[in-house]
């Protein structure tokens, strides 16, 4: 399939893990992909591998918590590829996340965490929407988490905020022909998850899942591509749990 031929896509947090999987999948279906991350070495390697495999990709550094950095990324994409069609807001502080309670987490760390994990999706959307609007359409996928539905301290709060942003921005962006949805993964087998969650706890989580295994980045790719594509042209403001049945809501 080549659903994204002639289109450009930004994936933030694409140097590793889920973001890298999204970037590779978009490129495989024809998109010109911008791998955006603070990790220059790994992000450049992801872009280079996409090119080596016959795709189109560029690396660009970004700090999604900084509006000026987000605007510079948007300008870079327009200069390289003529416009912006798709955005995946995947960047987050996760693998090296400090575990703490909302009541006791140091305030400076909390503010930095939220500036990336929640505000980053809004900052990036504000940076790209004028360019998408100029083209008459666009689509955005935010990375949420099933943590939004469970107690997960400030991580879960940030993801609940991402869900709220997704639904509020759907109303504001719809008139410009721009759709925005979110994917809420359950437990995904990545290096970042291994770093933040002890193996014994992971085993307990998996034992409670209807589908008795961890998810993989590949399990998320299909939903992301669908939501970005024209196949989802009447889908906006939705939160999709891709979670092995972890969250079953009536």
N, C-alpha and C positions, 0 to 999 in steps of 0.2 A: 504494500500500500504506500501511497505518497500523498497523504492528506494535507501535508504542510509545504508542498513544493511552492516556491516563490514567496514564502513567508519567513519572517524573522521571529525568534523566540529568545527571551531572556530566562535563564534559570539561576536564581540566587542560591548560594550555598551548594554549588554544583561541583566542588572539588573532590567530594567523596560521597560514598553511600547512596542514599535515595536520590539526592540531587544529581549526582553523576549519572545514575540510571535514567532519570528523566531526560537529561541532556542528550545522552546517546540515543535514546528511543526517538526523540524529536528529530534528530539529525538523520536517523535511519529512514524516517518518513518524509525527508526532503527539506526540513526547516534549516535555515541558517541560524545557528545557535550561538548565543553568547553565554559562555560559562563565566558566571560572576561569583567572586568569592574573595575573602581576605587572604586565603591561602594561595599565594601566587605559584608556588612550586607545583602543588598537586593540581590546581586549577588549570595551569598551562599544560600539564601532562594530559589531562582529560581532553582538552581542546585538540592537542596534537594527535591523540589517538583517534579522535573522530575524523580528523582530516586524513590520517593514514588509512582509515577504513573507507575513504571515499566520500565522506560528508563535508559539510561546511561549518566551521566553528572558529570562534575567536575567544580568547580569554580577556576579561577586563576585571580589575580589582574594584571592590565596592564595600562600603560600610553602610549597611541598610539602615542604621540608626542615625545617619547623617544626611539631611536633605540635600546638601550640596554634592555629596558623593553620589547619591541616587540620581540627581539631575545630570551629573557628569556622565554616568553610565548610560542614561537615556540618550544624551547627545552623541555619545560614542556609537551606539547602535544605529541611530539615524544616519550618522556620517558613513558608517560601514555598509549598511544594508538598505538605506533609503526610507526606513520607517520602522515602526514597532507593531507587531500583530499579536503577540502572545507573551504572557508573563507568568512564571511560576515562582511564587513567594515561598521558598523553601528554607532560606537561611534562618539559623537559630543557634543559640547557645544551648548545647545539649550534652555532648560527650564529656565535657569537663565541667558540667553543672555542679555547683555546690548545693548539697542537700541541707535544707533547713525548714523551719516553720514560717508561716506568714507573720506570726507574732514576734519572731526573734531574728529573722534574716537581717543582716546589716543593710541599712537603708540604701547606701550607695550601690551595693551589689544588686539589690532589688530593682532600683531605677535603671541600672545598666541592662539588667536582664530583660526587663519589660520593654526597654527602648529597642531591643533587637527582636525579641520573640513576639511581641504584639505590635508595637508602633512601626516596626520595620515593614510590615505588610502594607500599612497605610502610607508610609513615606514613599515606598516604591510605587504604589498605585498612583499617588499624586504626581510622581515624576513622569509616568508613562501615559497617563490618560489623555493629555492634550495631543500626543502624537497618534494614539489610537483613534481618538475622535476625528483627527484630520483625515484619517483613512476611511472613516465611516463605520468602523467596526473593530472589534478586538475581543480577546478572551483572557481571563486571569484565573489561575488556580492558586488558592492559599493552602499551605500545609498546616492542618490542625492536628488533632490527636484525640483518641478516646479518653485521654487524660482530662479533657474538658468535661466529661460526664462523671468522672470519678474524683475522689480526693487525691490530689497530686500537688498540693501546696501551690507555690507561685508558678510552677510549670503548667499545672492544670488551669490556673487563673488566666495565664497568658493565652492558652489555647481557647478558653471560653471567650476571651476577648477577640481572638481571631474569628471565631464563629459569628460574634456580634458584628464585627467589622464587615464580614462577608455579606451578611444580610442587609446591613444599612447601606453599604456601597452598591449593592445590586440595584437599590432604588435610585441612587444618584447617578449611576453610570448607564442605566438602561436606555435613557433618552439619547445617549450618544452611540447606541448600538453596541455597547460593551457588556459582556456577560462576566460574572464573577461567581465562582463556586469554591468549595473547600473539600479537601480529602482529610478524613480523620483516621489515620492508621491505628491499628492495635499494636501489639508488641512485634517489632520487626527485628530480624536478626542482622544487625549491623555492628561494626566495631564500636560505635558510639553507645549503643544500647548495652553492649557488654561492659563498657567502661563505667556506666552509671548504675547498672542494676546487677546485684549479685546473682550468680548462677542459680542458687537455691530458690531465690524469689522468682526468677524467670521460670523455673520448673513448676512452681506452684501456680503461676499465672497460666501457663500452658495447660496444666491439668484441668483448669476450670473452663477452658475454651471448648465450644462444641466441636470445632475442628482442631484436633489435638496436635498442633504444631505452631512454631513461630512463623510469622509472615516473613517474606523476603522483599527487597526492593522491586523485584519483577512482579510481585503480586499487586503493586500499586500502579505500575506503568500504564496498564490498559485503561484504568479509570482516568488517569491524568490526561492521556491522549484523547480519550472520548470527550471529556469536559472542555478541552481546548478546541476541539474540532467542530466543523459545521454540523456534524451528526447531533450535537447537543445545542442546536441553534435556538431551542425554546426552553433551555434549562439555565436558570440563574438563581442565585441566593440560596443554594442548597448545600447541605453538609452531608457528605457521603462517608459513612463508616465502612472502612475496608479493614476488617478486624477479626476474621475467623469466627465471628459470632459473639465476640466479647460483649458487645452492647446490643441487646435486643429490646427495642422500645415499641410498645403498643400504641 
